[in-house]
Amino acid sequence: MSDEESRLLRVVVADDDTFTLSLVSGGLAAKGFSVTTATTVTDALDAVRTGDPHAVISDLNFGTTDTGAELLRTIADEFPWIGLVVLTSHRSPELAVSNPDKIPSSAVYLVKSQLARIDDLADAVHRAISGEARDSDRFRSHQADGDVPSVTAAQAEVLRLLAEGASTRALAEARGTSVRAVETMLNRLFLALGLDTGENANPRVAAVTLWQRGGIRVR
């Protein structure tokens, strides 16, 4: 579709990172979209309910208990005609949120580090609105990246909790297991990520850095 056709389209962009929000909203506005922004799930829902958008682009992890997965599920249930696009740092949604199963199957899934041009995002919005999402738009296809380290779903949960600042004891409580079992799991996680676990290394920090950069997938 042309920029002229995009001028007819209203889009809500939701992301708690204001820098990303500015880049995405500015880029889409330059392509002709009418853009409303939100930094929380609550504000995004308000924007949807009052603004009647054609599409919603949402991050998954908002740094709170409210997630983009829940946002997208609510929109899909209440406004099934709205196109949905996930724009996240993580190749696998399990690394971003604890409830990836809530992400509607119709949503187009994009990874920020793999987005080369704003045109790619604009095209994804058009596909989401038209219901013509391709197989490559589904998040499961991104799990097949062979050039990044992979972890199990259980390891992904531990890594996500590590990124939230959980201690070993807190991890044990969250997993309903012993501290020793968590220590073993952490060691296996660090090995799976190819991290240095030597005496002078800090594999926790290295693991979280990989997580932040989206350099991990779930197998």
JOJO-V386888 format. One line per field, one symbol per residue. ss: DSSP state (H for helix, E for strand, C for the rest). phi: phi as a letter, one per 40 degrees, with the letter a starting at -180 (. if undefined). psi: psi as a letter, one per 20 degrees, with the letter a starting at -180 (. if undefined). Layout:
ss: ???
phi: ???
psi: ???
//
This chain:
ss: CCHHHHCCCEEEEECCCHHHHHHHHHHHHHCCCEEEEECCHHHHHHHHHHHCCCEEEECCECCCCCEHHHHHHHHHHHCCCCEEEEEECCCCHHHCCCCHHHCCCCCEEEEHHHCCCHHHHHHHHHHHHHCCCCHHHCHHHHHHCCCCEEECHHHHHHHHHHHCCCCHHHHHHHHCCCHHHHHHHHHHHHHHCCCCCCCCCCHHHHHHHHHHCCCEEEC
phi: .cccccccbbbbbbacccccdcccccccccchccbbbabbcccccccccbbfccabbbcbcbgbccbcccdcccccccbccccbbcbbcbcbccccacbccccdccccbbbdccccacccccccccccccgbccdccccccccccccbcbbccccccccccdccgccdcccccccgbcccccdccccccccccgccbccccbcccccccccccgcabcc
psi: qrhghhiipppppppiohgggggghgghhhiiqoppqqirgghggghghhilrhqppqrgojjahprhghghggghghmiipqppporiphphhigrilhiipqiippoqpgijohqhhhgghhgggggikkprhiiqhhhiijoijqqqrrhghhggghhghijprgghggghikargghhggggghghghikqpjrhjrmhgghghggghikkqrp.
//
